[in-house]
Amino acid sequence: MEQLTDLKAILHSKRANIYYLEKCRVMQKDGRVLYLTEADIEKQYWNIPIANTNCILLGTGTSITQAAVRMLASAGVLIGFSGGGGTPLIAANEIEWLSPQSEYRPTEYVQGWMAFWFEPEKRLKVAKQFQQQRIRFMQKVWANDRELNNEGFSLDNPDINQALSHFSAKIEHCQDVSNLLLIEAQLTKSLYKIAANQTKQKDFVRQHDSIDDANAFLNHGNYLAYGLAATTLWVLGIPHGFAVMHGKTRRGALVFDVADLIKDTLILPWAFICAKEQASEQEFRQQCLQNFTQHKALDFMFEAVKQASAEGKDL
């Protein structure tokens, strides 16, 4: 039992690593989790620091042993299966997450969530709260990130300022979630247009199955954000089905709600910038992970969910 406690010593909100692996075998060896790659001459083993890892995506050509899954679960690491490049394999739009089976997660957060969730008016208030927090996070990051500012993603950009102000003003007037989803989609569409203009990418259209770099990077980066959201909810013990915005019948919908807190801020602009620079998939992924760490994305997601849970019964 002491060993399991040690593996979870680092809070999930402070963990630094997300792995995407392909064409390798993940296994347990000498009390560590390793992945084995087939080099031209000999096999090579690489260590995965599981106590400092949030989630692992297994892409094409991968396998994993039962012993490795047991150790990953002991450390609270989420395991996801995807297609090549992190593009999901299941239904082309979802990753099937294997959550570590622990009954000793906290109960206070799910109880706070349930205090408001069964009342539509209160769910709508939390959905609006999430959207306002999303805007504030974007304003904070885009005001201070020098690299983004150099690429034109700055609050000094009048188009960006107008889009955010327009959306923020409309949020409080929404009478139902459908209306909120509509204006949220309009904001994202505006941000796509701004990003395409800033990076000189003409005729961009958001299509999940498109093969152009910007669309592919958006898909890839969004699923990294879903990994952070799934980690946040699992650690706090809140089931993915209790969404406030994306629909009560959509599988894993709360993951999408929480991921939306950071997606447009940290994924969207870099998908276009990296496409313009003809970056590789690995380079884009490293940029996303650097963004998550630099701007403390997990800390922000944890605090947003915890705040909604704590305030839920008082709405």
PAGUMAR-464464 format. One record per residue (C-alpha): x negated, y, z negated; residue in three letters. Coordinates in steps of 0.2 Angstrom, whole numbers. Each point is the difference from the previous one (the first is absolute). Layout:
REM PAGUMAR-464464
      X      Y      Z  res
      X      Y      Z  ALA
...
REM end
This chain:
REM PAGUMAR-464464
      X      Y      Z  res
      0      0      0  MET
    -15     12     -3  GLU
     -6     -3     17  GLN
     17      5      8  LEU
      0     16    -11  THR
    -17      5      6  ASP
      5     -2     18  LEU
     13     13     -3  LYS
    -10     12    -10  ALA
      0     13     15  ILE
     16      8      2  LEU
      8     -2     17  HIS
      2     18      2  SER
    -19      2     -2  LYS
     -5    -15     11  ARG
    -10      5     16  ALA
      1    -15     12  ASN
     12     -6     13  ILE
     -6    -14     11  TYR
      5     -4     18  TYR
     -8    -17      5  LEU
      1    -10     16  GLU
     -9    -15      7  LYS
     -6     -6    -17  CYS
      4    -12    -14  ARG
      4      7    -18  VAL
     -5    -12    -14  MET
     -5     -1    -18  GLN
    -19     -4     -4  LYS
     -9      0    -16  ASP
     14     11     -8  GLY
      1     13     13  ARG
     11      3     16  VAL
    -10      0     16  LEU
      3      0     18  TYR
    -10    -10     12  LEU
     -4      5     18  THR
     -7    -10     14  GLU
    -16      9      6  ALA
    -10     -6     16  ASP
    -13     -9    -10  ILE
      7     -3    -18  GLU
     15      2    -11  LYS
      1     16    -10  GLN
      9      3    -17  TYR
      6     17     -5  TRP
      6      4    -18  ASN
     17      8     -3  ILE
      0     10    -17  PRO
     18     -5     -4  ILE
      1     10    -16  ALA
     -2     16     10  ASN
     11     -5     14  THR
     19      4      3  ASN
      4    -10     15  CYS
     -6    -12     13  ILE
      7     -1     18  LEU
     -4    -16      9  LEU
      0      2     19  GLY
     -2    -12     14  THR
    -12    -15     -2  GLY
      0      0    -19  THR
      3    -13    -13  SER
      1      0    -19  ILE
     -2    -13    -13  THR
     11     -4    -14  GLN
    -14      4    -13  ALA
     -3     17      8  ALA
     19      4     -1  VAL
      0     -5    -18  ARG
    -15     12     -4  MET
      8     14     10  LEU
     16     -2     -9  ALA
     -9      0    -17  SER
     -8     17      5  ALA
     17      7      6  GLY
     -5      2     18  VAL
     14      0     13  LEU
     -3    -12     15  ILE
      8      5     17  GLY
      0     -9     17  PHE
     -1     10     15  SER
     -4     -2     19  GLY
    -16      7      8  GLY
     -5     17     -6  GLY
     12      0    -14  GLY
     15      1     11  THR
     13    -11     -9  PRO
      4    -17      6  LEU
     17     -2     -8  ILE
     14      8     11  ALA
    -13     12      6  ALA
      4     12    -13  ASN
     -3     -8    -17  GLU
    -13     -8    -10  ILE
      5    -15    -11  GLU
     -8      4    -17  TRP
     -4    -13    -12  LEU
      2      8    -17  SER
    -10     -7    -15  PRO
     12    -10    -11  GLN
     -1      8    -17  SER
     15      3    -12  GLU
    -11     11    -11  TYR
      2     16     10  ARG
      7     15     -9  PRO
     19      1     -2  THR
      2     18     -4  GLU
     -1      6     18  TYR
     12    -12      8  VAL
     12      4    -14  GLN
     -1     19      3  GLY
      2     -3     19  TRP
     16    -10     -3  MET
      7     13    -11  ALA
      3     11     15  PHE
     -1    -12     15  TRP
     18     -6     -1  PHE
      7     18      2  GLU
     -1      7     18  PRO
     -1     18     -6  GLU
    -15     -4    -11  LYS
     -9    -10     14  ARG
      2     15     11  LEU
     -8     11    -13  LYS
    -15    -11     -1  VAL
     -1     -1     19  ALA
      0     19      1  LYS
    -13      1    -14  GLN
    -11    -12     10  PHE
      1     11     15  GLN
     -4     15     -9  GLN
    -15     -8     -8  GLN
     -5     -6     18  ARG
      0     18      6  ILE
    -10      6    -15  ARG
    -13    -13      2  PHE
     -2      4     18  MET
     -2     19     -4  GLN
    -13     -4    -13  LYS
    -10    -11     11  VAL
      1     10     16  TRP
     -4     16     -9  ALA
    -17     -8     -7  ASN
     -6    -13     12  ASP
    -14      8     10  ARG
     -1    -13     13  GLU
     19      1      4  LEU
     -1     19      0  ASN
    -14     -1     13  ASN
     12    -10     11  GLU
     14     13     -2  GLY
     10    -10    -14  PHE
      1     15    -11  SER
     14     10     -9  LEU
     -7     15     10  ASP
      8     -9     15  ASN
     17      9      2  PRO
      8    -15      8  ASP
     -5    -11    -15  ILE
      6     13    -12  ASN
     17      2      9  GLN
      3    -19      1  ALA
     -4     -2    -19  LEU
     10     15     -5  SER
     15     -5     11  HIS
      0    -18     -7  PHE
     -2      5    -18  SER
     15     13      1  ALA
     11    -13      8  LYS
     -3    -14    -13  ILE
     11      7    -14  GLU
     15      3     12  HIS
      0    -19      5  CYS
     17     -8     -6  GLN
     -5    -18      3  ASP
    -15    -11      4  VAL
      4     -1     19  SER
     -2     19      1  ASN
    -16      0     -9  LEU
     -7    -14     11  LEU
      5     10     15  LEU
     -9     16     -5  ILE
    -15    -11     -6  GLU
     -1     -7     18  ALA
      1     17      7  GLN
    -15      6    -11  LEU
    -10    -15      6  THR
      4      3     18  LYS
     -6     18     -2  SER
    -16     -6     -8  LEU
     -3    -12     14  TYR
      2     15     13  LYS
    -12     11    -10  ILE
    -13    -14     -2  ALA
      1     -4     19  ALA
     -2     18      4  ASN
    -15      3    -12  GLN
     -9    -15      7  THR
      5      3     18  LYS
     10    -16      3  GLN
     13      4     13  LYS
     16     -9      1  ASP
     -1    -10    -16  PHE
     15    -10     -5  VAL
      1    -10    -16  ARG
      2    -18      5  GLN
     -4    -14    -12  HIS
     -4    -12     14  ASP
    -11     12     10  SER
    -18     -4      4  ILE
     -7     18      0  ASP
    -12      3    -14  ASP
     10     13    -10  ALA
     15    -12     -1  ASN
    -11    -14     -5  ALA
     -9     10    -13  PHE
     17      6     -7  LEU
      6    -18     -2  ASN
    -16     -6     -8  HIS
     -2     15    -12  GLY
     18     -2     -5  ASN
     -2    -18     -5  TYR
    -15      5    -11  LEU
     12     13     -8  ALA
     13    -14     -3  TYR
    -13    -10     -8  GLY
     -3     14    -13  LEU
     19      2     -2  ALA
      2    -19     -3  ALA
    -14      0    -13  THR
      8     15     -9  THR
     17     -9     -2  LEU
     -7    -17     -4  TRP
    -11      8    -14  VAL
     15     10     -7  LEU
     11    -15      1  GLY
     13      7     12  ILE
      7    -11     13  PRO
     -1      6     18  HIS
     18     -2      3  GLY
      6     15    -10  PHE
     -3     13     13  ALA
      6     18     -2  VAL
     -1      5     18  MET
     -3    -13     13  HIS
     16    -11     -3  GLY
      5    -12    -13  LYS
      0    -15     13  THR
    -17      3      8  ARG
    -13    -12     -7  ARG
    -14      8     -9  GLY
      9     17      2  ALA
     -7      8    -16  LEU
    -18     -3      7  VAL
      4     11     15  PHE
      7     13    -12  ASP
    -16      1    -10  VAL
    -11     -1     15  ALA
      8     15      7  ASP
     -7     10    -14  LEU
    -17      0      8  ILE
      2     -6     18  LYS
      2     16      9  ASP
    -13      9    -10  THR
    -14    -13      1  LEU
      4    -11     15  ILE
      8     10     13  LEU
    -13     13      3  PRO
    -14    -12      0  TRP
      8    -12     12  ALA
      0     14     13  PHE
    -17      7     -4  ILE
     -8    -18      1  CYS
      9     -3     16  ALA
     -7     16      7  LYS
    -17     -5     -5  GLU
      2    -17      7  GLN
     -4     -8    -17  ALA
      0    -19     -3  SER
     13     -8    -10  GLU
    -12     -3    -14  GLN
     -6     18      0  GLU
     18      6     -1  PHE
      4    -12    -15  ARG
    -16      6     -9  GLN
      6     18      2  GLN
     17     -5     -7  CYS
     -7     -9    -15  LEU
    -12     15     -3  GLN
     16     12      0  ASN
      9    -11    -12  PHE
    -15      1    -12  THR
     -4     18      3  GLN
     18      6     -3  HIS
      4    -12    -14  LYS
     15     -7     10  ALA
      3    -15    -12  LEU
      0     12    -15  ASP
     13     11      9  PHE
     11    -15      4  MET
     -1     -7    -17  PHE
      5     16     -8  GLU
     14      4     12  ALA
      8    -17     -3  VAL
     -3      1    -19  LYS
      8     17     -1  GLN
     16     -6     10  ALA
      1    -15    -12  SER
     -2     11    -16  ALA
     12     13      5  GLU
     13    -12      8  GLY
     11     -2    -15  LYS
      1     19     -2  ASP
      5      4     18  LEU
REM end
